[in-house]
Amino acid sequence: MGETMVTVEELVAQSGPVDVTWVYEQWREKLAEMMAKLQDRFELVVDPSTNGLEVAGEIGSGIHGQVQCFAGPEIDWMVYSWMADPKNGFANMHITISPGPQVDVPLFGMAFACFGERPWGFMDFGARREAAVNTDYYFKYYEPLNERWLNVRRDNPQLDWFMSPSGYVRQVLSPIAFCYSGPPEQKTVDLIQGEADYMLDEWMKMFDAADPVPADQQDELCQYTEDWRHTVAQLDPANSVAVKLFGQDICDQLVMALGGTQRQLPHAGKFWTK
């Protein structure tokens, strides 16, 4: 198994004009399928603060995409986003979910991307407790996925682990994060999409089986989750790519959307009043 240790901005700069439409179209279809699964399970309302975060366009017309954010009684904040210029080797799409404070299930994060010709995927569960000392939390949410994580590495020598040069990003990743790129072939796309399906299904099972958080602990958990989301959005090294593609003003709007800093809907759990 290899390793890639460059920034996303460097990957984009190095890629050159390569057509990844064949991957992009599959990413979009899978993203919509995952979103439909979430909408079937959870009540989700579009937050008005992200209305208008859209650049219209067709394949071949340059960079285009959309960001939509949602909240609800069980989900505190969810981001559904995609942006792409597939004729020039770029596609980046996400689903990130912050659960409400009535459960302590980890955050769910998923990304499909092409930064050049190699399909790239990321899935992870962001801890909402200090797993290094809260061993009950670790063994409940992370240890059950450890063997699968090891098998992915053992069984797929063709993949490259994405090693971020950012120390902050590396410490955010959990021990079971999937963060790989692979050869530009259908096998890579199938593997990444299969892991995304598995991780989302496991996360939804965890959510449904979660014990309730006592009401007097929900304020603290809500604040921690919000702080985690804001900080990760602000310190993401890939923000420099958004600046180059859209300009600083639009990048700032995207960061605020990802963090939910301008949200108009109430928080989930006991705070939800809509």
N, C-alpha and C positions, 0 to 999 in steps of 0.2 A: 504494500500500500504506500502510495506517495503522499506528498504534502505540498500544499500551496500556501506560501507565506507572503502575500502581498495584499494591499488594500483593495477594496472593491473599485475605487477610483483608478488604481493602477491596472486592474484587470480590464476595465472598460477601455482605458487608453491603449492598452496593448492589443486589443482584440482585432481592430481593423474592421472594415465593412464585410461582414459575413451574414448570410441570410439564415435566420433561425426560425422562420415562420412555422416550420413543421413542428418544432418544440412548443413555440408560443401558443399555437392553436390547441394543443393538448393541455398545456398549463391552464389556459382559460376555461376549458371544458371541465377539468378536474376541480378548479377553484369554485366554479358555479355549482358543481355537484356537492362539494363539501358545505357550501353555504346553504344549499337547500336542505341538507341533513340537519344543520343547526337550526334553521327556521322551522323545521318540523317539530323540533324538540323544545325550543325556547321561544318565549314571547320577546320579540325584538322590535324596537321602535327607532326609526332613523332620527338622530339628533340634528336639529336644524343648524347647529354650528358648522356642520360640514357640507351644507348645501352649496352647490356651485364649485366644489373642488373637482373640476372635470375639464379635460382638454379633449375636444372632439377630434376625431380623425379616423382614417382607415389605414389598413396595412399599406405601407409605402408612402404615407403622407407625412412621415416624421414622428416625433414623440407624441403620444396620446395616452389617455388613461383616466382613471377616476378613483377617488377616495370617498368611501361612505363609512360613517361610524354609527353604532347602534348602542342602545341601553335597554334595560328591562328589569323586571322584578328579581330575576335570578342572575342576570349578567350585568355587571357594572359598566363595562365598556368593551365594545368589540369593533375592530377595524377590519374592513373588507376593502382591499385596494389592489389596483393593478396599473402599471404604466409600462409602455413598451414602444420600441422602434425596431421591430423584428427584422426588417430588411437590413439593418445596420448592427445586428448582433446584440441587441439589448432587450431584455424583458425582466420585470421584477414585480412580483405580486405576493400579497400577504393576507393571512387571516391571523389576527391576534385577539385573544380573549382574556379579559380580566373578570374572574367570577365575583359575585357579590359577597359581602362580608358574612353572610349567614353560613357559608362553608369555607374551609381553609384549603380547598383543592388548589393545586398550583395553577399559575397562568398557563395558557396554551399559546404557543407561537409557532407559526409555519410560514415558510417562504419558498416559492419556486422562482428560479431566475435563470437567465442566460447573460453572462458577462463575457461575450465572445461565443465561440462555438460549443463550449462544454456545458451541458445541462448541470444546474446547481440546485441543491435542495437543503433546507434547514427545517428541523422540527425540534421542539424542546418544551419542557415543563419548567416554568419559572417558579422557584420556591417562594412561598409566602410566610414561611417560618424559617428560623435559623436551623437548617438541617444538620449542620456540623455538631450541634449540641442537642437538638431535639431529635433524638434517634428514632422515636416512634414515628415522627413525620417522615424521616428518610426511609425507614423500612416499609412504611405504608405506601408511599408514592413513587419511590425511585428503585429500590432493590428489586421489585418484581420485574423491572424492565432491563436489569443489568445483563442478564444472559443473552437477551436478544441483541443488545448493543454490542456485546463481545462477538456474537456470531456474525453480525454485519461486517465487522472489521476482519474477522477470520476468513469469511467466505467471498470477499469482494476485493481482491488485490488490485483490480483495475481502477478503483476509486482513489481520489485524492482528498485527504482531510484538509478542510479550510482552516488554517491556523492564522487567526487575525493578528496583525502586528500590534493591535491595541490590547494592552494588559487589562484595561477595564472590560472590554468585550470578553476576553478569555475568562475572567472571573465571574461574569454573569452566566455563562453557560453552565448547565447542570451536568452531572456525571453521565447522563444518558442522552445527551444531545446528539442529533444527527446533523452533520454539517459537512457535506461532501459535494464534490463535482465528479463527473465521470466522462468517459469518451462520448463523442457525439453520435450515439446509436440508440436504437429503440430500447435496448436492454436497460440503459441508464435511466431513461424516462420512466419505464415501467417500475424499476426499483424504487426511485424517488417517490413516485405516486403511491406505490404500495405501502411504503413506510408512512407517508402522510395519512393514508386511510387508517392504518393500524394505530398510529399515535392519537388521531382524533377519536377513534372508537374507544380506545383505552381511557382517554381523558373523560369522555362522556359517561363511561361506566363508573369511573371514580366519582364524578359529580353526583350521579344518581345514588351511589352508595355512601356518600359522605355523611358523617355525623354533623348535626347542627352546632354552630358556634354560639355560645351563650350571648345573650343580648348585650351584657355589660362588657364584652370583649370586641363587639363588632365595630365600634368607632375606631379603635386602634388598628384593627385589621384593614378597615376601609382606607385609613390614612396611609398605612404602609403600602398597600397595593397601588394607591394613586401615586405615591412618591416613587415607587419602583418604576411605574409606567412612564412618568414624566422624565425621570433621570435617564432611563435607557433611550428614550426618544431624543433627548437633547444631546447625548454623548455618542450617538451612533456615528461612526466614521463615514458611513455612506451618505450622510447629509451633504458632504461636499459634492457628490455626484448630482444631487437634486439642485444644488446651487448652479452648477454648470448647465444643467438641462433647462431649468425653469427660472433661474434668478433667485436672489436672496429673499425677496418678499414672498414668493410662492413657497420657497423652502420653509420659511418661518411658519406659514400657514399649515403646511404638511406636518411639521413637528408638533404644532399645537393640536392638530387633529389626532395624531397618534397618541399623544399624551392626554388628550381630553381636557386641556386646560381652559378651553372656552365653552365647555359643555353647557347646554341649557336644560337637559333632562336631569332629574334627581338621581342620586346614587341608588344602587340596588338594595335588596334586603329590607330592613325596617325603615329605610329612608325613602323607598319608592312610594310615590303618592299619585302617580299619573292615573 
